[in-house]
């Protein structure tokens, strides 16, 4: 496993202070903070994905009304027996 070499003295001091407050190690503090950030990012990503999916479904629903009810999507009338456009 690799190591991290943090050279930001302010960050190191903040992590140390937080570890003392939580009565845990600096490694545990960083692990918890990264886990929380990843969980937030994952939740935000999933929310955006669901929003996009809802938008696609809404567009599909609206656009389906533009086609005749008996339309089956068959475009064979546009092509000859060799599959080339007529």
C-alpha positions as MATLAB code, in Angstrom:
seq = 'XXXXXXXXXXXXXXXXXXXXXXXXXXXXXXXXXXXXXXXXXXXXXXXXXXXXXXXXXXXXXXXXXXXXXXXXXXXXXXXXXXXXXX';
ca = [
       0.000    0.000    0.000;
       1.266    3.452   -0.828;
       1.897    6.308    1.534;
       0.818    9.907    1.522;
       3.205   12.725    2.237;
       1.181   15.761    3.246;
       3.237   18.955    3.298;
       0.460   21.347    4.277;
       1.213   22.292    7.891;
      -2.222   23.872    8.418;
      -3.998   20.737    7.220;
      -1.807   18.521    9.382;
      -2.628   20.650   12.437;
      -6.362   20.556   11.677;
      -6.326   16.773   11.298;
      -4.363   16.457   14.550;
      -6.851   18.701   16.405;
      -9.832   16.800   15.023;
      -8.246   13.481   15.982;
      -7.765   14.748   19.533;
     -11.377   15.960   19.733;
     -12.671   12.631   18.461;
     -10.182   10.688   20.568;
      -8.983    8.711   17.595;
      -5.996    8.594   15.276;
      -5.231   10.989   12.474;
      -5.527    8.071   10.048;
      -9.027    7.298   11.323;
     -10.014   10.963   10.985;
      -8.833   11.051    7.380;
     -10.519    7.709    6.648;
     -13.825    8.940    8.085;
     -13.674   12.244    6.213;
     -12.849   10.566    2.911;
     -15.585    7.964    3.428;
     -18.124   10.731    4.153;
     -17.029   12.720    1.092;
     -17.237    9.653   -1.141;
     -20.696    8.816    0.184;
     -21.873   12.392   -0.525;
     -20.376   12.335   -4.010;
     -21.949    8.949   -4.747;
     -25.347   10.179   -3.542;
     -25.080   13.337   -5.657;
     -24.048   11.303   -8.699;
     -26.996    8.952   -8.212;
     -29.390   11.900   -7.802;
     -28.134   13.442  -11.076;
     -28.478   10.063  -12.808;
     -32.055    9.703  -11.608;
     -32.872   13.271  -12.700;
     -31.551   12.539  -16.190;
     -33.482    9.285  -16.330;
     -36.688   11.079  -15.302;
     -36.095   13.712  -17.993;
     -35.573   11.011  -20.634;
     -38.748    9.248  -19.540;
     -40.682   12.508  -19.715;
     -39.378   13.231  -23.227;
     -40.218    9.673  -24.287;
     -43.733    9.997  -22.931;
     -44.306   13.337  -24.693;
     -42.783   12.200  -27.986;
     -44.753    8.937  -28.048;
     -47.909   11.015  -28.486;
     -46.555   12.273  -31.830;
     -46.832    8.831  -33.443;
     -50.065    7.221  -34.640;
     -51.386    4.641  -32.169;
     -51.004    1.773  -34.648;
     -47.401    2.618  -35.595;
     -45.123   -0.342  -34.932;
     -41.768    1.201  -35.862;
     -41.386   -0.980  -38.962;
     -39.342    0.880  -41.589;
     -39.057   -2.001  -44.049;
     -41.054   -0.051  -46.639;
     -38.066    2.304  -46.941;
     -35.647   -0.442  -48.083;
     -35.444   -2.884  -50.995;
     -34.852   -6.636  -50.785;
     -31.075   -6.030  -50.431;
     -31.481   -3.700  -47.466;
     -30.634   -0.616  -49.513;
     -32.718    2.565  -49.383;
     -35.408    2.720  -52.078;
];
